[in-house]
Amino acid sequence: MLGIALALAALSIQPTPWVFVLILGAAGIGGLISLIAAVRHDGAADPRLHGRGAPEDEA
């Protein structure tokens, strides 16, 4: 999120540092996508979220 915010803030500088904006924006978006993918993967592997095989239910 910080990379995206820095890239957007850099757009207000004149002249616009396009290489900086593009590199930080791409890194920020890539990081956000990998974070979302990791959370989805962990959530899909957690049986407590699906109501199957939870240790509390088996007792």
Sequence and secondary structure as in RCSB ss.txt:
>XXXX:A:sequence
MLGIALALAALSIQPTPWVFVLILGAAGIGGLISLIAAVRHDGAADPRLHGRGAPEDEA
>XXXX:A:secstr
 HHHHHHHHHTTSSS  HHHHHHHHHHHHHHHHHHHHHHHHHHHH GGGTTSS HHHH 
